[in-house]
Amino acid sequence: MKLPIPKIAATLLLFLLLTAIVPYGAALVSAGSSDSALPSWEIRFGSAEAETVEEAVAASEDEWIRVTPRDNKPETPRGTSAAWLRFSLPQISEKSALFIDEIYGNNIKAYLNNALVYDSENKYNFNGSKILIPLSKEDGGQQLYIWTQGGSKDLGIEGEIRVDRYSELLPIYAKQGLIDIIIGMTLIFIAIVLLICSLFLKKGFFTDGFLLVLILLSIGIIVVTYSSFLSIILGNYGKTVLIFFDLALYTLLPSLTFYFEKIFGPGKKQIVNRFRKFQMVYSIFCLSLMVINILLSYQLEDFYRFMTTNVLGIIMIVQFILLVSLAFIHTYRGNADAVVFTTGFSTFAFISLGELVMYYISGESYRLYWWKWGMMVFVLSLIVILGRRFTRNHEQLVEYSRKLETFNNELQRSEKMEIISELAASVAHEVRNPLQVTRGFLQILGERSDHKDREYMKMAIAELDRATVIISDFLTFAKPGLETIERLDVSEELRHVSGILSPLANLQGGVIELNLQSGLCVIGSSAKFKQAFINIIKNSIEALQENGLIRVTAWQSQAHIMISVRDNGEGMDGSELARLGEPYYSNKIKGTGLGLMVTFRIIEAMEGTTEFQSEKGEGTEFIVKLPKV
């Protein structure tokens, strides 16, 4: 039975992409409207020690730096871990709000008229935080001060500051980050479903399924933890979120390389295998460094971030280039799985490489976004590859089942023939001698009888002769051994058989046509060879209708001699063909079925094979394949 799991996973992923595009498009349309964006704001860097809003208001104008949305975020001075931002609010209506796309810092507070209106409560906003602050009509024209402190990136604001109706800004605030949560949780759900199903797979496929589970689970966790919306949900658990992000990344990179290795092999000079082992060692190193950093109360944060951001980013770039290059090589060689993998992974890799380059060029201020959509395409390609492997396994299983059924049928036929052979030999030996004695007495009585009784005696002797022929067939079937082994000229033997049967064919309104290649020789008994082909050609003669033709052809095919007997008689259907050679099966009125049984046994004794091809109303072809000498 085919496993539908890859198809279900792919369907879920496609549904996710379709449903996510709609709200994402709506958010983009809303975000694209910049009529309500403030033209500029000001920033003032300070010390980490808490500074009151009154001190910030009283600060000299020379300390403030003007920034516009098109400007790069000012670089935070070395040793500075806090900053103040200020800007004037425009005139607003009731139920308005302030929206900041990205503001960096672990601890963020906002003041209006020296009163606290927003407090992030030490949320760990490592990716930049979105802020939505409700405003009243009376707040219009006032100056708003924001204090931000801590974090691993430069302090300040990226993007725009917008003031608009609360109902207009709330969807932007929620949807842009919520889409990441939906995508990530869907991938995690698919990973759990695949994990459960993988438990019921055999060992070879369990490894592939489990690796795909690790990849999907890691990507899902990365997408979820990368969402800026998560800080709204989790509050003070931001550092825990970052730990899960790192753990997922350390799992994803070697798992992806291992999955590639399972599909396409270790590569030339074991390059994929060696790179995967290096990634595993580096992931363990990063994990150990993370544990030590946590135990030391984040005293190694700078070194840890360098090893897991800068160095790991370079390793990721090398990994993308390596896997894409190898995938292109396999695609060139015609590997269908490589085409699927290359399409998905190239989409993801090129988008990710572009964003990584932008990230480092911008001094780590560029926010990675489009990589997750490239990742969706790549995940879909991985699911398709796993589905293709399941399909191939199912097709192989069906093929093995067919072969097993054929083998069982042959085994049953062989056992049946063995039983019949023993029975036939026993009966033939016991009956043959009494028949010969009876025939002798009937001949004597016939000579002494009058004319009428003599006719009856001849009829009885003819029937006894027919019984003797049947008994001889039984003995040949039971013991088809070739008493006199010699080198046979196939063409001469078949011409002899044709000469014997041509008169019979002519009586049936048919002819025998010979097309024999010279120099064809086999090893066997001349008498048995003639007996086998007399049976075959006789069956063809009995099947002929008007203008009948039997064409006997012999030729050499590599190390074998091929003999074909084709007629244009009435032919047989599939059910009749399937029963040919069965004991006592015959479609003739007075047939015993022994003729073909004997023929099969003789050809088997000569180490040959037989094959039938027939179509009702078109005729039959009997093909014999014998070893050449």
Sequence and secondary structure as in RCSB ss.txt:
>XXXX:A:sequence
MKLPIPKIAATLLLFLLLTAIVPYGAALVSAGSSDSALPSWEIRFGSAEAETVEEAVAASEDEWIRVTPRDNKPE
TPRGTSAAWLRFSLPQISEKSALFIDEIYGNNIKAYLNNALVYDSENKYNFNGSKILIPLSKEDGGQQLYIWTQG
GSKDLGIEGEIRVDRYSELLPIYAKQGLIDIIIGMTLIFIAIVLLICSLFLKKGFFTDGFLLVLILLSIGIIVVT
YSSFLSIILGNYGKTVLIFFDLALYTLLPSLTFYFEKIFGPGKKQIVNRFRKFQMVYSIFCLSLMVINILLSYQL
EDFYRFMTTNVLGIIMIVQFILLVSLAFIHTYRGNADAVVFTTGFSTFAFISLGELVMYYISGESYRLYWWKWGM
MVFVLSLIVILGRRFTRNHEQLVEYSRKLETFNNELQRSEKMEIISELAASVAHEVRNPLQVTRGFLQILGERSD
HKDREYMKMAIAELDRATVIISDFLTFAKPGLETIERLDVSEELRHVSGILSPLANLQGGVIELNLQSGLCVIGS
SAKFKQAFINIIKNSIEALQENGLIRVTAWQSQAHIMISVRDNGEGMDGSELARLGEPYYSNKIKGTGLGLMVTF
RIIEAMEGTTEFQSEKGEGTEFIVKLPKV
>XXXX:A:secstr
    HHHHHHHHHHHHHHHHHHHHHHHHHHHH  TTB S EEEEEE SS   HHHHHTS GGG EEE TTS    
  TT  EEEEEEE     SSEEEEEEEEE SEEEEEETTEEEEE TT   TT EEEEEEE GGGTT EEEEEEE 
 SS  EEEEEEEEEEHHHHHHHHHHHHHHHHHHHHHHHHHHHHHHHHHTTS HHHHHHHHHHHHHHHHHHHHHHH
H TTHHHHHTT HHHHHHHHHHHHHHHHHHHHHHHHHHH S GGGHHHHHHHHHHHHHHHHHHHHHHHHHTTTTT
HHHHHIIIIIIHHHHHHHHHHHHHHHHHHHHHTT HHHHHHHHHHHHHHHHHHHHHHHHHHTTS S   THHHHH
HHHHHHHHHHHHHHHHHHHHHHHHHHHHHHHHHHHHHHHHHHHHHHHHHHHHHHHHHHHHHHHHHHHHHHHHHS 
HHHHHHHHHHHHHHHHHHHHHHHHHHHH    SS EEEEHHHHHHHHHHHHHHHHHHTTEEEEEEE SS EEEE 
HHHHHHHHHHHHHHHHHH  TTEEEEEEEEEETTEEEEEEEE SS   HHHHHHTTSTT  SSTT  SHHHHHHH
HHHHHTT EEEEEEETTTEEEEEEEEE  
